[in-house]
Amino acid sequence: MGLLYHGKLKRFINQQYTSDFLKNITLCTTLKQKEGTLMLYDENLLAKCWGEQLCSLRREIGMNQKELANKVGISERWLYMLEKGLASGKLYTYECLIKELGEDFADVRSRVMKDVRLREEDNKK
């Protein structure tokens, strides 16, 4: 699991993102509400779900990893690791990637979080 950014926690819960805020938050900081307490989502599951979304969106528009990585200013190796769920980047990095792929970050984030919740439920069964 990751660290909670206590000073920014209220803004994060209310989903009032700013670019500076997103630059400092990693995937492992994504929170969920459960029985009145805040808990962290599983970082590995989050990374995997984000990676699958990135890869799927990139392939839909026919862009290769090298092109996308160059447009966003990250290495091709880092993008590969993000897409495979082998690493989790900062939300700002995901936002830049999603925007470059022509998608709305909030919409993609909603899809990812829905996928995470479904997989967590499946794991409990």
Buried (B, 14 or more C-beta within 10 A) or exposed (E): EBEBBEEBEEBBEEEEBEEEBBEEBBBBBBEEEEEEEEEBBBBEBBBBBBBBBBBEBBEEEEBEBEBBBEEBEBEBEBBBBBBBBEBBBBBBBBBBBBEBBEBEBEEBBEBBBEBBBEBEEEEEE
